[in-house]
């Protein structure tokens, strides 16, 4: 049994030695394979690095080539679009020139038409103004003639009344004056030694003053009549000047409206046509002329108001209710009682 056990142990040992040798061989083979695989890995790593380097070079070269191709393509597109833009711009410029020519022709035609209409309207307006002027002048002259005749009648009536009243006053005063002169002569003969200055009667002095005042009243009346005649002549001149100023004012207002209409038309055209510089210059010229016409209009309005004011003042001076036309306000006569002679 011991021998069997020993034999069995030896057999197991031999088996273990065989397995050990096999394992040693396998280990040696594995080491060889590991060395070979390590070398292969190193070779593959090296090949990988070489491939990466070659790939990077290829990518760099492709990037440069791609950028060059992009630049060339961009240049070709720029040149292509520049040629297309030039063509379109040329076509647009030709169309714009055609439109400008057409609009200039239309503007010129409208200007001629407007000038013809304006001349026609001015002729019609001139005829109307002449007719109105004649009618207005005839009415004014008739009215002034009536008022002048009425004033003259009133003045003649007042003058006759004044002359009648003065003659009625002068007659008794003259008789009384003669009687007083006679009485004065008698007293002078009776009292020669008394100074002459003391013999004058106060009543005679009063009568002489009354006569002087009446003469002054008559002279004032004559001066007033002459002054009123001059005022009437001035009124005729002022009325003629007023009519002329009204005509000038209407003409300037009509031209002002025409200029405004032309400015509106040019402003509307300047929004739709290309030549805006020409229209803006014409608009500036029209604006200046409009300002000048406005100044002339204001000046004529002021002159018209001044003439109307003068006419109103003349009417007030020539009205029958003026205090200078009343004979009672011409002179104030003293009403002192006559003193008896000494």
BELNORPE-V166461 format. One record per backbone hydrogen bond with DSSP energy under -1.0 kcal/mol. CO is the residue of the C=O (numbers start at 1). NH is the residue of the N-H. If there is no record, write none. Layout:
# BELNORPE-V166461
co: {CO/CO}
nh: {NH/NH}
This chain:
# BELNORPE-V166461
co: {1/2/3/4/5/6/7/8/9/10/11/12/13/14/15/16/17/18/19/20/21/22/23/24/25/26/27/28/29/30/31/32/33/34/35/36/37/38/39/40/41/42/43/44/45/46/47/48/49/50/51/52/53/54/55/56/57/58/59/60/61/62/63/64/65/66/67/68/69/70/71/72/73/74/75/76/77/78/79/80/81/82/83/84/85/86/87/88/89/90/91/92/93/94/95/96/97/98/99/100/101/102/103/104/105/106/107/108/109/110/111/112/113/114/115/116/117/118/119/120/121/122/123/124/125/126/127/128/129/130/131/132/133/134/135/136/137/138/139/140/141/142/143/144/145/146/147/148/149/150/151/152/153/154/155/156/157/158/159/160/161/162/163/164/165/166/167/169/170/171/172/173/174/175/176/177/178/179/180/181/182/183/184/185/186/187/201/202/203/204/205/206/207/208/209/210/211/212/213/214/215/216/217/218/219/220/221/222/223/224/225/226/227/228/229/230/231/232/233/234/235/236/237/238/239/240/241/242/243/244/245/246/247/248/249/250/251/252/253/254/255/256/257/258/259/260/261/262/263/264/265/266/269/269/274/275/276/277/278/279/280/281/282/283/284/285/286/287/288/289/290/291/292/293/294/295/296/297/298/299/300/301/302/303/304/305/306/307/308/309/310/311/312/313/314/319/322}
nh: {5/6/7/8/9/10/11/12/13/14/15/16/17/18/19/20/21/22/23/24/25/26/27/28/29/30/31/32/33/34/35/36/37/38/39/40/41/42/43/44/45/46/47/48/49/50/51/52/53/54/55/56/57/58/59/60/61/62/63/64/65/66/67/68/69/70/71/72/73/74/75/76/77/78/79/80/81/82/83/84/85/86/87/88/89/90/91/92/93/94/95/96/97/98/99/100/101/102/103/104/105/106/107/108/109/110/111/112/113/114/115/116/117/118/119/120/121/122/123/124/125/126/127/128/129/130/131/132/133/134/135/136/137/138/139/140/141/142/143/144/145/146/147/148/149/150/151/152/153/154/155/156/157/158/159/160/161/162/163/164/165/166/167/168/169/170/171/173/174/175/176/177/178/179/180/181/182/183/184/185/186/187/188/189/190/191/205/206/207/208/209/210/211/212/213/214/215/216/217/218/219/220/221/222/223/224/225/226/227/228/229/230/231/232/233/234/235/236/237/238/239/240/241/242/243/244/245/246/247/248/249/250/251/252/253/254/255/256/257/258/259/260/261/262/263/264/265/266/267/268/269/270/272/273/276/279/280/281/282/283/284/285/286/287/288/289/290/291/292/293/294/295/296/297/298/299/300/301/302/303/304/305/306/307/308/309/310/311/312/313/314/315/316/317/318/322/325}
